[in-house]
Amino acid sequence: MNGGRKEYRQSAEKLLRKAYKNSNRKRGLVLALTSGMLMLLGMLLLGFIQGKVRADQLRYLRENGSVVDTYVENGTEKTAEILKNFQMIRQIGLEKVCGKLMDNGIVYCECSVMEEQDWEKMKAVAYTDIYGAYPEEANEIMLSQKTLEFLGIRQPEIGMELSLEFHWNSVFIVKGTGRQNFILSGYYTDYRKDASNFSAAYLSKKKLEQADLTEFPCRILLDMKDSLRSGEQTEMLLRESIALGEDEYFVSEDSAFYKSVRGIAWSFGIGAFLLILLVLCAVLLIYQLIRISFVRDVRQYGIMRTIGVTVKQIRRVVYRQVLWDIFKGTILGGVLSCLIIGCVFPAMMTKMYMGEAGEMENASFLSVPFCAGYALVVCMIGFVTASRSFHVLFRANAAETMGLMETKRMSKKKKRFSLPRRKRPEDLWKKRKSFLMEMAWKSIENSRRSFAFSILIVSLGGIAALCTVSLTSGTDLIRKLEKNPEFRIGITYNCYDFLCRRESDLLEMDFFPEDLRKQLEKLAEQVEGRAEVKKGYLLTEFDTNAFPFTEEKGVGSVSDSEVEGEKKDHLIADLYQSATDIPQGVIYVLLEEEEDRLLKRISSQREVLKKGEAVLLHQGMPFQEKVKEHWEETVFQMVDTMAAGALVSEYPVSELTVVECVDLLKTDLSDFDLFWEEENTCWMMVSEETFQALSEKLYQRVLEVDVYVPGEQERNAEEAIRKEVDRVNREFQTQYGVNADLVTLTCKSDVIVRETRYLKNSRICMAAVCTMLFLLGILTYASARYMDLVMREKEMKTLEILGVTGKQQRDMVRLEGVFHSVVIVTLLGIVGNGVIALLDRIVQEQSKYFSAVYPWGAFILLAALLLGVSWILPEGFKRIRKNK
């Protein structure tokens, strides 16, 4: 009998679950859609942020041409063995930068030797469209597509023979130097920033053996485990942990992952903030849905109790059904989000953020464990919210609670609107025109707690949307580009170096063609624009005569060895083993505003650059620690551009005192316009006074010409300037028999189009996320308003008895919505303005080009949405009541 009774109870419970499911289909659908929406929006938001980071990381890797950003220059075999066992390093690779390819004296490609496994792990990842294999024989070579195009080869074939002019880096090695035949073992596509002037080629280790060269010293590439440290932090940590030899030194710049995270750091914060808001909105929405349906469910529970169903059974049925509805929605949202992320995100991220760095291939934006974990979290959030809501509401007697609440409401209404006996209620409503506003305000006071959280959510979503629009529209990059000239024409580094080795008389020679400069000035005058000629000093000798550092004499002191005429030490030349590695020195003048910005970035104590002082900007030069601490005592001696074979003693020497030294690889100074910024260059930034004083011993040379033209004349001017630039380059190529450009042309419109596309895409995605958040807040707000109307249904019937018409009741509800909208809009206006003003102040400290603009369009749209919901909701509630 017990067995039969147990079986009967189980079947009855199944019937009860089925009946409960059928009677609550709409609520189950809404719960499923809510959990699915939370899953979908959360996955898309996290997938977008992770995809943005990976896209930026891949773009930085490809532009750098390597996976690693830290290496040891002039590394020895002993150091390589030590680094293999270092815990911070995942793996090491060896790269021997041994030679270069030249075309009539112009270097267009550097040659390296690596192990094939090291190349595949540390170099090949930054390339695409790889065909063939790494060289194995001494006469094999692997080139980039850009190098092949430079050689005039449009359709390369594996195994084809190439006649190339190869030179070792050391001028003392003659064996294997000169024009020779190579076999193309493979080719690839690279995206290095400086690929237009310099590319990479790879040779076999057998090529080194032919010239009796050893693998060491070489560049030891370090793949670091921790990518969230800056380049400066990584270099300091390595120097403290590992002792290097005399000629070895670390070079470390910010990793691609660090740059991508830093570039989107504010988006990580916003992403976490938006995700929390999504969860809160979903929690509140689920709670409101259960409250709305609980009024009808209480009657069902009463009937269940009458027929003998226990509270435990009711709770089990309800919880199981709610969990099943939430689980279905989570699975649906997870599958849909995975399809969107897997099918749409790779192409979308490539188009939005990769720019000219190729496509994202086989990119994974979200891992399977992460998706499963997030789905579990969504189910738990939905189930805990639902179960807690039922628990709280079920503990109290719903009927008594509603009765007490209605009695309390009516008693207050009767006190407030006590009617004189001699007047009819209808007459009172007609004479007191403000009674609707008073009733609406009183209703808000009674229900202010239930609306406070939903109003807060809507306001936060709106503020996030407004701040996103303001930040992207006031970005400093576009404003900086808008201040640039329409056209910038400058000489190239390779051709300058070529002319220095080719020409015999460089005294007062302008490498920038004089006829081109005059044509540009004439053209600017014709279109009512202007041409600015930028000059600088190009140096052959650029170094110090500082002696060995001693504790007693300090930096730059004169020792006994100097008096005896012994060889002096240099700060720059002694850091490099071959002359080709020594950076080119350029003295550049700073405008007053740029000087202020630079000094504020690097030193809070120095206000101006005095006469004879300079700030040295470089790219990863490993100066000794004692030098870094005493830059104000370091004097650099400089000699003007000399022809090959000329004697330094024949040229006058100028001096500059370096007061600050900045490594551009470890400092965010990308908004400075530097000449030859992608080349092996050091910049001595001086004031206008110092720049003019140097003209007594150095020759001012034209470096570039900036042309400013009116917007309506830009297209015509571009055609004319391109013709002149092409003419000058053809004449240079014909005269010297080289395949290289003497001058380059940069058009502001092309740069703005490229950068604007990037920013617009980011703006659209962030605006879409904020719009989803705001709409979810609107939905939560609408559900709370609907619940309030359901709870006040008896009150509305009482008001009908007292003479308040249905139209007046709807107007009253609309007035309540208007009051709520005014509160939300006020919060958006006051708090939003405050946040945007704070944002403007913070960002302007970092960039003078940033200027926050209040997004009035977005503000008006948000206000219109709120008013629209407030106006439509009473009419919708009326129709729902009529259908019932």
C-alpha positions in Angstrom: 0.0 0.0 0.0 2.9 2.3 0.8 4.4 1.6 -2.5 1.1 2.4 -4.3 0.6 5.5 -2.3 4.1 6.7 -3.1 3.5 6.0 -6.8 0.3 8.0 -6.6 2.0 10.9 -5.0 4.7 10.9 -7.7 2.2 10.9 -10.6 0.1 13.6 -8.8 3.2 15.8 -8.5 3.9 15.3 -12.2 0.4 16.3 -13.1 0.8 19.3 -10.8 4.0 20.3 -12.5 2.4 20.0 -15.9 -0.6 22.0 -14.8 1.6 24.7 -13.3 3.7 24.8 -16.4 0.7 25.2 -18.7 -0.9 27.9 -16.5 2.4 30.0 -16.4 3.6 29.7 -20.0 3.9 33.5 -20.5 5.9 34.0 -17.3 8.1 31.1 -18.2 8.7 32.6 -21.6 9.6 35.9 -20.1 11.9 34.3 -17.6 13.6 32.4 -20.4 14.0 35.5 -22.5 15.4 37.5 -19.5 18.0 34.9 -18.7 18.8 34.4 -22.4 19.2 38.2 -22.8 21.5 38.4 -19.8 23.6 35.5 -21.2 23.6 37.0 -24.7 24.5 40.5 -23.7 27.1 39.4 -21.1 28.8 37.1 -23.6 28.8 39.6 -26.4 30.2 42.3 -24.0 33.0 40.1 -22.7 33.7 38.7 -26.2 33.9 42.2 -27.6 36.4 43.4 -25.0 38.5 40.3 -25.3 38.3 40.5 -29.1 39.4 44.1 -29.1 42.4 43.2 -26.9 43.4 40.3 -29.2 42.9 42.4 -32.3 45.1 45.2 -30.9 47.7 42.7 -29.7 47.9 41.0 -33.1 48.1 44.3 -34.8 51.0 45.4 -32.6 52.8 42.0 -33.1 52.5 42.3 -36.9 53.6 46.0 -36.9 56.6 45.0 -34.7 57.5 42.0 -36.9 58.1 39.8 -33.9 56.3 38.1 -31.0 59.0 39.0 -28.4 59.6 42.6 -27.2 62.6 41.9 -24.9 66.0 40.7 -25.9 69.7 40.8 -25.0 71.9 42.5 -27.5 75.4 41.0 -28.1 74.4 38.0 -26.1 76.9 35.2 -25.4 76.5 31.5 -25.1 77.0 31.7 -21.3 74.2 34.2 -21.0 71.9 32.1 -23.1 72.4 29.1 -20.8 71.6 31.2 -17.8 68.4 32.6 -19.4 67.1 29.2 -20.3 66.7 28.3 -16.6 65.2 31.7 -15.6 61.7 31.4 -14.2 60.3 34.6 -15.7 61.2 33.4 -19.3 59.0 31.0 -21.1 61.6 30.3 -23.8 64.5 31.9 -25.6 65.5 32.2 -29.2 68.7 33.2 -31.0 68.8 35.7 -33.9 72.0 36.7 -35.6 71.5 40.0 -37.4 74.4 39.4 -39.7 74.1 41.3 -43.0 72.0 43.4 -45.4 70.8 43.5 -49.0 71.7 46.6 -50.9 70.7 48.2 -54.2 73.5 50.5 -55.5 74.4 51.5 -52.0 70.9 51.8 -50.6 70.0 49.3 -47.9 66.5 47.9 -48.3 66.6 44.7 -46.3 68.4 43.4 -43.2 69.4 39.7 -43.0 69.1 37.4 -40.0 70.0 33.8 -39.2 67.8 31.8 -36.8 66.9 28.3 -35.9 63.8 27.2 -37.8 61.9 26.4 -34.5 62.8 29.7 -33.1 61.6 31.5 -36.3 58.3 29.6 -36.3 57.5 30.5 -32.6 58.9 34.0 -32.4 58.7 35.5 -35.9 56.3 33.5 -38.1 53.4 34.3 -35.8 53.7 38.0 -36.8 53.5 37.1 -40.5 50.7 35.9 -42.8 50.5 34.2 -46.2 53.7 32.1 -45.5 54.7 30.0 -48.5 57.7 27.6 -48.7 60.0 26.8 -45.8 62.9 28.3 -43.8 66.3 28.2 -45.6 68.4 25.1 -45.1 71.3 25.6 -47.6 73.8 28.4 -47.8 72.5 29.8 -51.0 68.8 29.8 -49.9 67.0 32.9 -48.7 63.5 33.8 -47.4 62.1 37.2 -48.3 59.0 39.3 -47.6 56.4 40.2 -50.3 57.4 43.8 -50.0 61.1 43.0 -50.7 60.1 41.0 -53.7 57.9 43.8 -55.0 60.9 46.2 -54.5 62.9 43.8 -56.7 60.1 43.9 -59.3 58.8 40.4 -58.7 55.0 40.3 -58.5 54.5 36.6 -58.8 57.2 34.8 -56.9 57.8 31.1 -57.2 59.5 28.8 -54.7 62.9 27.7 -56.0 63.4 30.7 -58.3 66.9 32.2 -58.6 67.5 35.7 -57.5 70.6 37.9 -58.1 71.1 39.9 -54.9 73.8 42.2 -53.6 74.6 40.9 -50.1 77.0 42.5 -47.6 78.0 41.4 -44.0 77.5 44.0 -41.3 81.2 44.0 -40.6 83.3 45.7 -43.3 86.2 43.4 -42.4 84.5 40.3 -43.7 85.0 40.0 -47.4 84.1 36.3 -48.0 80.6 35.9 -49.4 80.2 39.6 -50.0 78.8 41.2 -53.2 76.3 40.3 -55.9 75.5 36.6 -55.8 72.7 34.2 -56.7 70.2 33.0 -54.1 67.4 30.4 -54.2 64.0 31.6 -52.9 63.1 29.0 -50.3 60.0 30.9 -49.1 58.2 34.2 -48.8 55.7 35.8 -46.5 53.7 39.0 -45.9 54.8 41.3 -43.2 53.2 44.4 -41.8 56.1 46.2 -40.1 55.6 50.0 -39.8 58.9 50.7 -41.4 58.4 48.0 -44.0 58.3 50.7 -46.8 62.0 51.4 -46.1 63.2 48.3 -44.4 62.2 44.7 -44.3 63.6 41.4 -43.1 65.2 38.4 -44.9 66.3 35.1 -43.4 69.4 33.0 -44.2 70.6 29.5 -43.3 73.2 28.9 -40.6 75.3 27.4 -43.3 75.8 30.9 -44.7 77.5 31.8 -41.5 79.7 28.8 -41.7 80.8 29.7 -45.2 82.2 33.0 -43.9 83.7 31.3 -40.8 81.3 33.3 -38.5 80.1 32.0 -35.2 76.5 32.1 -33.9 77.6 34.2 -30.9 77.5 37.0 -30.1 73.9 37.4 -31.2 70.6 38.8 -30.2 68.9 36.5 -27.5 65.1 36.8 -27.9 63.2 36.4 -24.6 59.6 35.3 -24.5 58.4 36.5 -21.1 55.8 34.7 -19.1 54.3 37.9 -17.6 53.1 40.2 -20.3 51.4 42.7 -18.0 54.6 44.5 -17.0 55.8 47.5 -18.8 59.0 47.4 -20.8 60.8 49.5 -18.2 59.7 47.2 -15.3 60.8 44.1 -17.2 64.2 45.5 -18.0 64.8 46.6 -14.4 63.8 43.2 -13.1 66.1 41.4 -15.5 69.0 43.7 -14.8 68.6 43.1 -11.0 68.3 39.3 -11.5 70.9 38.6 -14.1 74.5 39.9 -14.5 75.5 40.5 -18.1 78.9 40.7 -19.7 80.6 43.9 -20.6 79.2 44.3 -24.1 75.7 42.8 -23.3 72.7 44.8 -22.5 68.9 44.3 -22.2 66.4 46.0 -24.5 62.8 45.8 -23.5 59.7 47.7 -24.7 56.1 47.4 -23.8 54.7 44.1 -25.0 51.9 43.9 -27.5 49.5 42.6 -24.8 50.5 45.4 -22.4 49.9 48.0 -25.1 46.5 46.5 -26.0 45.4 46.3 -22.3 46.7 49.8 -21.6 44.9 51.1 -24.7 41.6 49.7 -23.6 42.1 50.0 -19.8 39.2 52.3 -19.4 37.1 49.9 -21.4 38.0 47.1 -19.0 36.6 49.2 -16.2 33.6 50.2 -18.2 33.1 46.6 -19.3 33.1 45.4 -15.7 30.8 48.2 -14.7 28.4 47.5 -17.6 28.4 43.8 -16.8 27.5 44.5 -13.2 24.7 46.7 -14.3 23.4 44.0 -16.7 23.3 41.5 -13.8 21.6 44.0 -11.5 19.0 44.9 -14.2 18.3 41.2 -14.8 18.0 40.5 -11.1 15.5 43.3 -10.6 13.6 42.4 -13.8 13.2 38.8 -12.7 12.0 39.9 -9.3 9.5 42.3 -10.8 8.2 39.6 -13.1 7.7 37.2 -10.2 5.9 39.9 -8.2 3.6 40.7 -11.1 2.6 37.0 -11.5 2.5 36.3 -7.8 -0.9 38.1 -7.4 -2.5 35.4 -9.5 -0.2 32.6 -8.2 -1.4 33.1 -4.7 -4.8 31.9 -5.6 -3.4 28.9 -7.3 -1.3 28.1 -4.2 -4.5 28.4 -2.1 -6.3 25.9 -4.3 -3.3 23.6 -4.1 -3.3 23.8 -0.3 -7.1 23.0 -0.2 -6.6 19.8 -2.2 -3.8 18.7 0.2 -0.6 19.8 -1.5 2.1 20.7 1.0 4.1 23.9 1.0 7.3 21.8 0.3 5.7 20.3 -2.8 4.5 23.7 -4.0 8.0 25.1 -3.5 9.6 22.1 -5.3 7.2 22.5 -8.3 7.8 26.2 -8.5 11.6 26.0 -8.1 11.9 23.2 -10.7 9.8 25.1 -13.2 11.6 28.4 -12.7 15.0 26.7 -12.9 14.0 24.9 -16.1 12.8 28.2 -17.7 16.0 30.0 -16.8 18.1 27.1 -18.0 16.4 27.0 -21.4 17.0 30.8 -21.8 20.6 30.5 -20.7 21.3 27.7 -23.2 19.5 29.6 -26.0 21.4 32.8 -25.2 24.7 30.9 -24.9 24.3 29.2 -28.3 23.2 32.4 -30.0 26.1 34.4 -28.5 28.6 31.6 -29.5 27.3 31.7 -33.1 27.6 35.5 -33.2 31.1 35.5 -31.6 32.4 32.7 -33.8 30.9 33.7 -37.1 30.7 37.5 -36.9 33.4 38.7 -34.6 36.5 37.7 -36.6 35.4 39.6 -39.7 34.1 42.5 -37.6 37.2 42.8 -35.5 39.4 42.6 -38.6 37.5 45.4 -40.3 37.2 47.5 -37.2 40.6 47.3 -35.6 43.2 45.5 -37.7 43.6 48.4 -40.2 46.4 47.5 -42.6 47.8 44.6 -40.5 45.9 41.8 -42.3 43.1 39.6 -41.0 42.5 37.8 -37.8 42.9 34.1 -38.6 41.7 31.3 -36.3 41.0 33.8 -33.6 39.3 32.5 -30.5 37.5 35.1 -28.5 36.0 33.0 -25.7 37.0 29.6 -24.3 34.6 26.8 -23.7 35.3 26.6 -19.9 34.6 30.3 -19.7 31.3 30.0 -21.6 30.2 27.0 -19.4 31.2 28.9 -16.2 29.4 32.1 -17.2 26.3 30.0 -18.2 26.4 28.4 -14.7 26.7 31.9 -13.1 23.7 33.2 -15.1 21.6 30.2 -14.0 22.6 30.6 -10.4 21.8 34.3 -10.5 18.4 33.7 -12.0 17.5 30.8 -9.8 18.7 32.4 -6.6 16.7 35.6 -7.5 13.6 33.7 -8.3 13.7 31.4 -5.3 14.4 34.3 -3.0 11.5 36.3 -4.4 9.1 33.3 -4.0 10.4 32.7 -0.5 9.9 36.3 0.6 6.5 36.7 -1.0 5.3 33.3 0.1 6.1 33.8 3.8 3.6 36.6 4.1 -0.1 36.1 3.5 -0.4 37.7 0.1 -4.1 38.3 0.4 -3.8 40.0 3.8 -0.7 42.0 2.7 -2.6 43.3 -0.3 -5.7 44.0 1.8 -3.7 45.9 4.4 -1.9 47.9 1.7 -5.1 48.8 0.0 -6.7 49.8 3.3 -3.7 51.9 4.1 -3.8 53.6 0.7 -7.6 54.3 0.8 -7.4 55.6 4.4 -4.7 58.1 3.3 -6.7 59.0 0.2 -9.8 59.7 2.3 -7.9 61.9 4.7 -6.3 63.8 1.9 -9.4 64.1 -0.3 -12.2 64.3 2.3 -15.2 65.6 0.5 -17.8 68.1 1.8 -21.2 66.5 2.0 -22.9 69.3 0.2 -20.9 68.9 -2.9 -20.9 66.1 -5.4 -17.6 64.4 -6.1 -17.8 65.1 -9.8 -18.1 68.9 -9.1 -15.0 68.7 -6.9 -12.9 67.0 -9.7 -14.1 69.7 -12.2 -13.3 72.6 -9.9 -9.9 71.5 -8.6 -7.9 71.3 -11.8 -4.7 70.4 -9.9 -6.0 67.3 -8.2 -4.5 65.0 -10.8 -1.0 66.4 -10.2 -1.5 66.1 -6.4 -2.7 62.5 -6.7 0.2 61.7 -9.0 2.8 63.2 -6.6 1.2 61.4 -3.6 1.4 58.1 -5.5 5.1 58.7 -6.1 5.7 59.4 -2.4 4.0 56.1 -1.5 5.9 54.0 -4.0 9.3 55.9 -3.9 11.2 52.9 -2.5 10.0 50.5 -5.1 11.1 52.8 -7.9 14.4 54.1 -6.5 16.5 51.2 -7.6 15.1 51.0 -11.1 15.6 54.8 -11.5 19.2 54.4 -10.4 19.8 51.6 -12.9 18.3 53.6 -15.8 20.3 56.7 -14.7 23.6 54.7 -14.5 23.0 53.2 -17.9 22.3 56.6 -19.4 25.3 58.2 -17.7 27.5 55.4 -19.1 26.1 56.0 -22.6 26.7 59.7 -22.4 30.2 59.4 -21.1 31.1 56.9 -23.8 29.8 59.2 -26.5 31.6 62.2 -25.0 34.9 60.4 -24.6 34.9 59.1 -28.2 33.7 62.3 -29.7 36.3 64.4 -27.8 39.2 62.1 -28.4 42.6 63.7 -28.7 43.8 61.7 -31.7 41.4 63.2 -34.3 41.8 66.7 -32.8 45.5 66.3 -33.1 45.3 65.1 -36.7 43.1 68.0 -37.6 45.8 70.4 -36.5 48.3 68.7 -38.9 49.1 70.1 -42.3 47.1 68.8 -45.3 50.3 67.6 -46.9 53.7 66.8 -45.4 56.7 66.2 -47.8 60.0 65.0 -46.3 63.2 63.3 -47.2 63.8 59.6 -46.5 66.5 58.3 -44.2 67.8 55.7 -46.7 68.3 58.3 -49.5 70.0 60.6 -47.0 72.4 57.9 -45.9 73.0 57.0 -49.6 73.9 60.5 -50.5 76.2 60.9 -47.6 78.2 57.9 -48.8 77.9 58.8 -52.5 78.5 62.5 -52.7 81.9 64.0 -52.2 80.8 67.6 -51.3 78.1 67.9 -48.7 79.0 71.3 -47.4 75.8 73.4 -47.2 73.9 70.8 -49.3 70.2 70.6 -49.0 69.0 67.0 -49.4 65.5 68.3 -49.9 65.4 69.5 -53.6 65.3 73.3 -53.9 63.1 73.3 -56.9 60.5 71.1 -55.1 60.5 73.5 -52.2 59.9 76.5 -54.4 57.1 74.7 -56.3 55.4 73.8 -53.0 55.5 77.4 -51.8 54.2 78.6 -55.1 51.4 76.1 -55.1 50.4 77.0 -51.6 50.3 80.7 -52.5 48.1 80.0 -55.6 45.4 78.2 -53.5 45.5 80.8 -50.8 47.3 78.5 -48.4 50.7 78.5 -46.8 53.9 76.4 -46.8 56.0 76.0 -43.7 59.6 74.9 -44.2 60.9 72.8 -41.3 64.6 72.8 -40.8 67.0 70.9 -38.5 70.6 69.8 -38.1 71.7 66.4 -39.4 74.8 65.1 -37.6 77.6 62.8 -38.6 79.4 62.7 -35.3 77.0 62.7 -32.3 78.5 61.5 -29.1 80.3 62.5 -25.9 84.0 62.6 -24.9 83.2 61.5 -21.3 85.9 59.4 -19.6 85.5 56.3 -17.5 83.2 57.0 -14.5 84.8 57.1 -11.1 83.3 57.8 -7.7 85.8 60.5 -7.0 85.6 62.4 -10.3 82.0 61.8 -11.4 80.6 62.0 -14.9 82.5 63.9 -17.6 85.4 64.6 -15.4 89.0 64.9 -16.8 91.2 62.1 -15.8 95.0 61.6 -16.1 94.5 59.5 -19.2 93.0 62.4 -21.0 96.0 64.6 -20.3 98.2 61.9 -21.6 96.2 61.8 -24.8 94.9 58.3 -24.5 91.7 57.2 -26.3 88.5 58.5 -24.9 85.3 56.6 -24.2 82.0 57.5 -25.7 78.5 57.1 -24.4 76.9 56.0 -27.7 79.5 54.5 -30.0 80.8 52.1 -27.2 77.3 50.6 -26.9 77.4 49.2 -30.4 79.8 46.8 -32.0 79.3 47.9 -35.6 79.1 51.4 -37.1 75.9 50.6 -38.9 74.0 50.4 -35.6 75.0 53.8 -34.3 71.9 56.0 -34.4 71.6 59.1 -36.6 71.5 62.3 -34.7 69.0 65.0 -35.5 68.6 68.4 -33.8 65.1 69.5 -33.8 63.5 72.7 -32.6 60.6 72.7 -30.2 57.7 75.1 -30.3 57.0 76.8 -27.0 53.8 74.7 -26.3 55.5 71.5 -27.2 58.4 72.3 -25.0 56.1 72.9 -22.0 54.3 69.6 -22.6 57.5 67.6 -23.0 59.0 69.0 -19.8 55.8 68.4 -17.8 55.8 64.8 -19.0 59.4 64.1 -18.0 60.2 66.5 -15.1 58.0 68.5 -12.8 61.0 70.6 -11.6 62.3 71.9 -14.9 60.1 74.6 -16.4 62.1 75.8 -19.5 65.1 74.7 -21.6 67.9 77.2 -21.2 70.4 78.1 -24.0 72.7 75.2 -24.7 70.4 72.6 -23.1 68.7 69.7 -24.8 66.4 66.8 -24.2 67.6 63.5 -25.7 64.9 61.2 -27.1 66.0 57.8 -28.2 64.8 54.2 -28.8 66.1 51.7 -26.3 69.7 53.0 -25.9 71.2 51.2 -22.8 73.0 54.0 -21.1 74.8 53.2 -17.8 72.9 53.9 -14.6 75.4 56.5 -13.4 74.9 58.4 -16.7 71.1 58.3 -16.2 71.4 59.9 -12.8 73.7 62.8 -13.9 72.4 63.9 -17.3 72.8 67.5 -16.4 76.6 66.9 -16.3 76.8 65.2 -19.7 78.0 67.3 -22.7 77.5 66.0 -26.2 79.8 67.1 -29.0 78.4 67.2 -32.6 79.8 67.6 -36.1 77.8 68.5 -39.2 77.0 66.0 -42.0 80.3 64.9 -43.7 81.0 63.2 -46.9 82.5 59.7 -46.8 86.3 59.8 -46.1 86.3 63.4 -44.7 88.2 64.1 -41.5 86.4 65.2 -38.4 89.2 67.6 -37.6 88.2 69.7 -40.6 84.7 70.5 -39.2 83.8 72.8 -36.3 82.4 71.1 -33.2 79.3 72.2 -31.4 78.2 71.3 -27.9 74.9 70.7 -26.1 74.3 69.8 -22.5 71.7 67.0 -22.1 69.4 67.7 -19.1 66.9 64.9 -19.6 66.9 61.6 -21.5 63.7 59.8 -22.6 63.4 56.3 -24.0 60.5 56.4 -26.4 60.0 52.6 -26.1 59.1 53.1 -22.4 57.3 56.5 -22.5 54.0 57.4 -24.1 55.1 60.3 -26.3 53.4 59.1 -29.5 51.7 62.4 -30.0 55.0 64.2 -30.8 55.7 64.7 -34.5 59.3 63.5 -34.8 61.4 63.4 -38.0 62.3 59.8 -39.1 60.5 58.5 -36.1 60.6 54.9 -37.4 64.3 54.9 -38.1 67.4 54.4 -36.0 67.4 58.0 -34.8 68.2 60.1 -31.8 66.6 63.5 -31.4 68.1 66.4 -29.6 65.1 68.6 -28.8 66.2 72.2 -28.2 64.6 75.6 -27.8 64.3 78.2 -30.5 67.1 80.2 -29.0 69.5 77.3 -28.9 68.6 76.2 -32.4 69.5 79.6 -33.8 72.7 79.7 -31.9 73.8 76.4 -33.3 73.7 77.8 -36.9 77.1 79.4 -36.3 78.8 76.0 -36.6 76.1 73.7 -38.1 74.2 74.1 -41.3 70.4 74.3 -41.2 69.0 71.8 -43.6 65.4 71.5 -44.9 63.9 68.3 -43.5 60.3 68.6 -44.6 57.8 71.1 -46.0 54.3 71.3 -44.5 51.6 72.6 -46.9 48.3 74.0 -45.5 45.5 74.5 -48.0 41.8 75.4 -47.7 39.4 72.5 -47.7 37.8 73.2 -51.0 41.2 73.3 -52.7 42.6 70.1 -51.1 41.8 67.7 -54.0 43.3 69.9 -56.7 46.4 70.6 -54.5 46.9 66.9 -53.8 47.0 66.1 -57.5 49.6 68.9 -58.2 51.7 67.9 -55.2 51.7 64.2 -56.1 52.9 65.1 -59.6 55.8 67.1 -58.3 56.8 64.4 -55.8 56.7 61.7 -58.5 58.8 63.9 -60.8 61.5 64.5 -58.2 61.6 60.8 -57.2 61.9 59.7 -60.9 64.7 62.2 -61.5 66.5 60.9 -58.4 66.1 57.3 -59.5 67.3 58.1 -63.0 70.3 60.1 -61.9 71.7 57.5 -59.4 70.2 54.3 -60.8 68.4 53.2 -57.7 64.9 52.0 -56.9 64.2 54.3 -54.0 62.2 57.5 -53.3 64.0 60.7 -52.2 61.0 62.3 -50.7 57.7 60.9 -49.3 54.2 62.5 -49.2 51.8 62.1 -46.3 48.2 63.3 -46.8 46.3 64.3 -43.7 43.0 63.1 -45.3 44.2 59.6 -45.7 45.4 59.4 -42.1 42.2 60.9 -40.7 40.1 58.5 -42.7 42.0 55.5 -41.4 42.0 56.7 -37.7 38.4 57.9 -37.9 37.2 54.5 -39.1 38.9 52.9 -36.1 37.3 55.4 -33.6 33.9 55.2 -35.3 33.9 51.5 -35.0 34.8 51.6 -31.4 32.2 54.3 -30.8 29.5 52.3 -32.5 30.2 49.1 -30.5 30.3 50.9 -27.2 27.2 52.9 -28.0 25.4 49.6 -28.9 26.4 48.1 -25.6 25.2 51.2 -23.6 22.0 51.3 -25.7 21.3 47.6 -24.7 22.0 48.5 -21.1 19.7 51.5 -21.2 16.9 49.5 -22.9 17.2 46.8 -20.3 16.9 49.5 -17.6 13.9 50.9 -19.5 12.3 47.4 -19.4 13.0 47.1 -15.7 11.5 50.5 -15.2 8.4 49.6 -17.3 7.9 46.3 -15.3 8.1 48.2 -12.0 5.5 50.7 -13.3 3.3 47.9 -14.5 3.6 46.1 -11.1 2.6 49.3 -9.4 -0.5 49.6 -11.6 -1.5 46.0 -10.8 -1.1 46.6 -7.1 -3.3 49.7 -7.4 -6.1 48.1 -9.4 -8.5 48.2 -6.5 -7.6 51.8 -5.7 -8.4 52.7 -9.3 -11.8 51.0 -9.1 -12.5 53.0 -5.9 -11.5 56.2 -7.7 -14.0 55.3 -10.5 -16.7 55.0 -7.8 -15.7 58.5 -6.5 -16.1 60.0 -10.0 -12.6 59.9 -11.4 -12.9 58.8 -15.0 -10.7 56.3 -16.8 -9.1 59.1 -18.9 -8.3 61.1 -15.7 -6.7 58.0 -14.1 -4.6 57.4 -17.2 -3.6 61.1 -17.2 -2.6 60.7 -13.6 -0.4 57.7 -14.3 1.1 59.6 -17.2 1.9 62.5 -14.8 3.6 60.0 -12.5 5.7 58.9 -15.4 6.5 62.5 -16.3 7.7 63.1 -12.7 9.9 60.0 -12.9 11.3 61.0 -16.2 12.1 64.5 -14.8 13.9 62.9 -11.9 15.9 60.6 -14.2 16.7 63.4 -16.7 17.8 65.6 -13.9 20.2 62.9 -12.6 21.5 62.4 -16.2 22.0 66.2 -16.6 23.6 66.9 -13.2 25.6 63.8 -12.5 26.4 63.2 -16.2 27.7 66.8 -16.6 29.8 66.3 -13.4 31.3 63.0 -14.7 32.0 64.4 -18.1 33.6 67.5 -16.6 35.8 65.3 -14.3 36.7 63.2 -17.3 37.6 66.3 -19.3 39.9 67.5 -16.5 41.6 64.1 -16.1 42.2 63.5 -19.8 43.3 67.0 -20.5 46.2 66.6 -18.1 47.5 63.9 -20.4 46.6 65.4 -23.7 46.0 69.0 -24.5 44.0 68.1 -27.6 41.2 66.4 -25.7 38.0 68.4 -25.2 34.9 66.8 -23.9 31.7 67.7 -25.7 28.4 67.2 -24.0 26.3 64.7 -26.2 23.1 66.6 -26.5 21.8 64.3 -29.2 22.1 61.2 -27.0 20.7 63.1 -24.0 17.6 64.2 -25.9 17.1 60.6 -27.3 17.3 59.1 -23.8 14.7 61.7 -22.4 12.4 61.0 -25.4 12.5 57.2 -24.7 11.6 57.8 -21.0 8.7 60.0 -21.9 7.5 57.6 -24.5 7.4 54.7 -22.1 5.5 56.9 -19.5 3.0 57.9 -22.2 2.4 54.5 -23.7 2.3 52.4 -20.5 -1.2 53.5 -19.2 -2.8 52.8 -22.6 -1.2 49.3 -22.7 -2.3 48.6 -19.2 -5.9 49.6 -20.1 -5.9 47.1 -23.0 -4.5 44.3 -20.9 -7.3 44.8 -18.4 -9.9 44.9 -21.1 -8.6 41.7 -22.6 -8.8 40.0 -19.2 
